[in-house]
């Protein structure tokens, strides 16, 4: 199952995220993008399962029933949705070309919040996550895949 970059910027390993909950994979394995653009796209083909009321996180599910959490920034729940604009609703079908959200990066910087956009596989019903390479990435680039059981 293919994975795609969620934004233009720098693709990093989840272990490099400056938050122990994510970097120690307490929620699940994944990757992050340090964005240099406000547009955020779906990492997968699937369905929107949830949008947090504070707009800082979006739940997705693939047709193979792999659950994905897209988390925008670190400690951004405190901002009560202010820097985020959501373009999808629960139940929508999405693909890597689907614009999910926009984030005001200058507002995150103003509040001293990390801008990392973290993609976490929250399901346990998969075998492995493979990321081809880290570094510069463009939105919707194919970056790796999830090996299924």
FENQUIPE-V775625 format. One record per residue. N is the residue number from 1. RES is the residue in three letters. OMEGA is omega in degrees with one decimal (NA if undefined). Layout:
N/RES/OMEGA
N/RES/OMEGA
This chain:
1/UNK/-173.9
2/UNK/174.5
3/UNK/-177.2
4/UNK/176.9
5/UNK/-178.1
6/UNK/-177.1
7/UNK/172.2
8/UNK/179.6
9/UNK/-178.6
10/UNK/177.7
11/UNK/179.7
12/UNK/175.2
13/UNK/-179.8
14/UNK/180.0
15/UNK/178.8
16/UNK/179.6
17/UNK/-174.7
18/UNK/176.5
19/UNK/-173.5
20/UNK/-179.4
21/UNK/179.7
22/UNK/-173.1
23/UNK/177.9
24/UNK/174.2
25/UNK/-179.6
26/UNK/179.0
27/UNK/-179.7
28/UNK/179.3
29/UNK/179.1
30/UNK/-179.7
31/UNK/178.4
32/UNK/173.4
33/UNK/170.3
34/UNK/-169.1
35/UNK/168.8
36/UNK/178.8
37/UNK/-174.8
38/UNK/-175.0
39/UNK/-179.1
40/UNK/-175.5
41/UNK/179.3
42/UNK/176.4
43/UNK/-171.7
44/UNK/163.9
45/UNK/-178.5
46/UNK/-175.2
47/UNK/173.5
48/UNK/-179.4
49/UNK/178.9
50/UNK/171.7
51/UNK/-177.6
52/UNK/-178.9
53/UNK/179.6
54/UNK/174.3
55/UNK/-176.5
56/UNK/-177.8
57/UNK/-179.4
58/UNK/176.3
59/UNK/180.0
60/UNK/175.4
61/UNK/178.3
62/UNK/177.3
63/UNK/175.4
64/UNK/179.8
65/UNK/172.1
66/UNK/-179.2
67/UNK/-176.8
68/UNK/173.8
69/UNK/175.1
70/UNK/-175.8
71/UNK/-174.1
72/UNK/-180.0
73/UNK/179.0
74/UNK/-176.2
75/UNK/-178.3
76/UNK/175.8
77/UNK/-179.3
78/UNK/-175.8
79/UNK/173.5
80/UNK/174.3
81/UNK/-173.3
82/UNK/-175.4
83/UNK/-170.6
84/UNK/172.7
85/UNK/-176.1
86/UNK/-176.3
87/UNK/179.2
88/UNK/174.9
89/UNK/179.5
90/UNK/-179.4
91/UNK/178.8
92/UNK/170.2
93/UNK/-178.6
94/UNK/174.4
95/UNK/-179.7
96/UNK/176.8
97/UNK/-179.4
98/UNK/174.2
99/UNK/180.0
100/UNK/-171.4
101/UNK/167.9
102/UNK/179.3
103/UNK/177.4
104/UNK/-176.1
105/UNK/-179.9
106/UNK/177.4
107/UNK/175.8
108/UNK/178.4
109/UNK/178.8
110/UNK/179.5
111/UNK/-179.9
112/UNK/177.9
113/UNK/175.2
114/UNK/-177.8
115/UNK/-177.6
116/UNK/172.7
117/UNK/-169.8
118/UNK/175.8
119/UNK/-174.9
120/UNK/173.2
121/UNK/-175.5
122/UNK/176.5
123/UNK/173.5
124/UNK/-174.5
125/UNK/174.6
126/UNK/-174.2
127/UNK/-171.4
128/UNK/172.6
129/UNK/178.3
130/UNK/173.9
131/UNK/-173.9
132/UNK/178.5
133/UNK/179.6
134/UNK/-179.6
135/UNK/-176.7
136/UNK/180.0
137/UNK/173.1
138/UNK/178.9
139/UNK/177.2
140/UNK/174.6
141/UNK/171.8
142/UNK/-175.0
143/UNK/-178.5
144/UNK/-177.1
145/UNK/174.0
146/UNK/174.8
147/UNK/-179.7
148/UNK/177.2
149/UNK/NA
